[in-house]
Amino acid sequence: MNWLAPLQYPFMVEALLVSALVGTVCAVFSCYLILKGWSLMGDAISHAVLPGIVIAYMLGLPLAVGAFAAGLLCALSVGWIKSSTRIKEDTVMGIVFTGMFALGLVLFTKVQTDAHLNHILFGNILGIEREDMIQTLIASAATLIIILLKRKDLMLFCFDVAHARAIGLNTALLHYLLLALLSSTIVASMQAVGIILVVAMLVTPGCTARLLTDRFDRMLLIATASSVLACCLGVYASFFLNAATGACIVLAQAAMFAGAMLWKNMRSPRAQAGT
């Protein structure tokens, strides 16, 4: 078997580069998402972007614009319903994202389009077009730049909202900024793994890093390294397995989480024995 065979194809090289970029932005944001406890919010918004994608196609707009708008609408709807009722937030998320996802499926079946539903749901990084690649690069770069500029404020907001408010930070603005960044990250990852599997990209790297360290700066580095490695391994393995690339990426990240958990469990008895 020629292990360098994938590198002979331009589309494979592009897929490796794009997946590494997407893996980086998802890993960085994943740490904040885990710290805030918003894993379910990521799941909700990732599913809720489907109607926005279909409506954007109907209006002739970039699909990323529709996905971003639908993601924000989902997040704002969850906040409004939660504040207007006594229903818990996780229940509201379940209602909103399933309703919007179902609406997207209905709209998709009623629209004549050449777009393949599987590519939207599960990603199509091996066949990514130049326009979609540019959108992914812009969304990823914008998200990373904003996170780097506001990293300390976002970390404090995710860790302790009360303290952030006490020292004068605009917690309402940070709340909506985090939601906007979440929507932007989902838009960036959509072409790589699709809107169904993107939640794994947003959760697994942060969880893997959290098992291995208690320091947030190290958590960012470990999450990024594991995510980029998993993305590259997933793309590489999909070439030889002839399998869905997005699914291979997610499986690689799950394997790394399992490895980190096993290493943590094996190391804990040794640490206790040393004490």
Secondary structure, 3 states (H helix, E strand, C coil): CCCCHHHHCHHHHHHHHHHHHHHHHHHHHHHHHHHHCCHHHHHHHHHHCHHHHHHHHHHCCCHHHHHHHHHHHHHHHHHHHHHHCCCCHHHHHHHHHHHHHHHHHHHHHHCCCCCCHHHHHHCCHHHCCHHHHHHHHHHHHHHHHHHHHCHHHHHHHHHCHHHHHHCCCCHHHHHHHHHHHHHHHHHHHHHHHHHHHHHHHHHHHHHHHHHHCCCHHHHHHHHHHHHHHHHHHHHHHHHHHCCCHHHHHHHHHHHHHHHHHHHHHHHHHHHHHHC
